[in-house]
Amino acid sequence: MKRILLAAAVLAAVAIPGAAQASNWMNLDCGLIQVNPPDRDRDPILKIAVQVTWSPANAANPSGFTVEHRSVDGRIYSREEQYHRIRMWSTRTTENWTGISIRNPAITMIGTVYEERGRTYYVERIFKYGRLETVIKSTCGPGEPVT
């Protein structure tokens, strides 16, 4: 996956002069959201925007990971505003972040971008007291930069 993402970043850097010096990035718009167990939210999430950036100095691991959930009513929920002590890392097949909820330190989230059978997915796993509580999975495609 990293090879595909880095190839896309190189193409973007060629298309935008000076971009290669700043960082490499990936922007995704994710939809078809599945929540397990299902929730009964009055203002469900319609779209998830994900942006991952890598510094040229350390392309092995992400230097930034921005995730914004956009609800049917137009509200935006930024994971950067909801979680702190955020860590980011890459594996051979995934890009990941984890953080601890600011409002409830018993809650930890892990977000993962990966490819499977030619499709890109973003998954959030929410843990409470170390026990998996909720899984949010969405299918992604190329997106606009997260603002």
C-alpha positions as CSV (number, residue, x, y, z in Angstrom):
1,M,0.0,0.0,0.0
2,K,2.8,2.4,0.9
3,R,4.2,2.0,-2.6
4,I,0.8,3.0,-4.2
5,L,0.4,5.9,-1.8
6,L,4.0,7.2,-2.3
7,A,3.6,6.8,-6.1
8,A,0.4,9.0,-5.9
9,A,2.3,11.5,-3.7
10,V,5.1,11.7,-6.2
11,L,2.6,12.2,-9.1
12,A,1.0,15.0,-7.1
13,A,4.4,16.6,-6.3
14,V,5.2,16.6,-10.0
15,A,1.9,18.2,-10.8
16,I,2.3,20.9,-8.1
17,P,5.7,22.7,-8.2
18,G,7.3,22.8,-4.7
19,A,5.0,20.2,-3.2
20,A,7.8,17.6,-3.0
21,Q,9.8,19.8,-0.6
22,A,6.9,20.2,1.8
23,S,5.5,16.7,2.3
24,N,3.8,13.8,0.7
25,W,0.1,13.3,1.3
26,M,-3.0,11.2,0.7
27,N,-6.5,12.5,0.8
28,L,-9.5,10.2,1.0
29,D,-13.3,10.7,1.0
30,C,-15.0,7.8,2.7
31,G,-18.6,6.8,2.7
32,L,-20.7,3.6,2.9
33,I,-20.2,3.7,6.6
34,Q,-20.9,0.6,8.7
35,V,-21.1,0.9,12.4
36,N,-21.0,-2.3,14.5
37,P,-22.8,-2.6,16.8
38,P,-25.3,-0.3,14.9
39,D,-26.0,3.0,16.6
40,R,-29.2,5.0,16.7
41,D,-27.6,8.4,16.2
42,R,-30.1,11.2,15.3
43,D,-27.5,12.9,13.2
44,P,-25.6,10.0,11.6
45,I,-22.2,10.5,9.9
46,L,-22.5,10.9,6.1
47,K,-18.9,11.2,5.1
48,I,-15.4,10.8,6.6
49,A,-12.5,12.9,5.2
50,V,-9.0,11.4,5.9
51,Q,-5.7,13.1,5.2
52,V,-2.4,11.4,5.9
53,T,0.9,13.3,5.4
54,W,4.5,12.1,5.4
55,S,7.6,14.3,5.9
56,P,10.3,13.8,3.3
57,A,12.7,13.5,6.3
58,N,10.8,10.4,7.6
59,A,8.7,8.8,4.9
60,A,8.5,5.6,6.9
61,N,5.8,6.8,9.3
62,P,3.1,9.5,8.9
63,S,3.9,12.9,10.3
64,G,0.2,13.9,10.2
65,F,-3.2,12.2,10.3
66,T,-6.4,14.3,10.1
67,V,-9.8,12.7,10.3
68,E,-13.1,14.6,10.0
69,H,-16.5,13.1,10.3
70,R,-19.3,15.1,8.6
71,S,-22.9,14.5,9.8
72,V,-26.1,14.7,7.9
73,D,-26.9,18.0,9.6
74,G,-23.5,19.4,8.5
75,R,-21.7,19.1,11.8
76,I,-18.0,18.3,11.6
77,Y,-16.3,16.2,14.2
78,S,-12.5,16.4,14.1
79,R,-10.7,13.5,15.7
80,E,-7.8,15.9,16.4
81,E,-10.1,17.9,18.7
82,Q,-11.6,14.8,20.3
83,Y,-8.4,12.8,21.0
84,H,-5.0,13.6,22.4
85,R,-1.7,11.8,22.9
86,I,-2.0,10.8,19.2
87,R,0.6,8.4,17.8
88,M,1.0,7.5,14.1
89,W,2.7,4.6,12.5
90,S,2.9,2.6,9.3
91,T,3.1,-1.1,8.6
92,R,3.8,-2.8,5.3
93,T,0.0,-2.6,4.4
94,T,-1.5,0.0,6.7
95,E,-1.4,3.6,7.9
96,N,-2.5,4.0,11.5
97,W,-3.2,6.5,14.3
98,T,-4.2,6.1,17.9
99,G,-5.3,8.5,20.6
100,I,-7.0,8.8,24.0
101,S,-10.4,10.5,24.3
102,I,-10.1,14.0,25.9
103,R,-13.6,13.7,27.4
104,N,-13.3,10.2,28.7
105,P,-9.7,8.8,29.2
106,A,-11.1,5.3,29.4
107,I,-11.7,5.4,25.6
108,T,-9.0,4.8,23.1
109,M,-9.4,4.9,19.3
110,I,-7.3,3.3,16.6
111,G,-7.8,4.5,13.0
112,T,-6.4,2.5,10.1
113,V,-6.3,3.0,6.3
114,Y,-5.7,-0.1,4.2
115,E,-6.3,-1.7,0.8
116,E,-8.0,-5.0,0.2
117,R,-8.9,-6.4,-3.2
118,G,-8.3,-3.1,-4.9
119,R,-10.5,-1.0,-2.6
120,T,-9.3,1.4,0.1
121,Y,-10.9,1.3,3.6
122,Y,-10.7,3.5,6.7
123,V,-11.6,1.7,9.9
124,E,-11.9,3.1,13.5
125,R,-11.9,0.8,16.4
126,I,-13.1,2.2,19.7
127,F,-12.0,0.6,22.9
128,K,-13.3,1.3,26.4
129,Y,-11.2,0.1,29.3
130,G,-9.2,-1.9,26.7
131,R,-12.3,-3.8,25.4
132,L,-13.4,-3.4,21.8
133,E,-16.7,-1.5,21.9
134,T,-17.4,-0.2,18.4
135,V,-16.0,-0.7,14.8
136,I,-16.7,1.9,12.2
137,K,-15.7,0.9,8.6
138,S,-16.0,3.0,5.5
139,T,-15.0,2.6,1.8
140,C,-12.8,5.3,0.5
141,G,-11.9,7.0,-2.8
142,P,-9.7,10.0,-3.7
143,G,-10.7,13.1,-1.8
144,E,-10.1,16.8,-1.5
145,P,-7.6,18.1,1.1
146,V,-9.0,18.3,4.6
147,T,-9.2,21.9,5.8
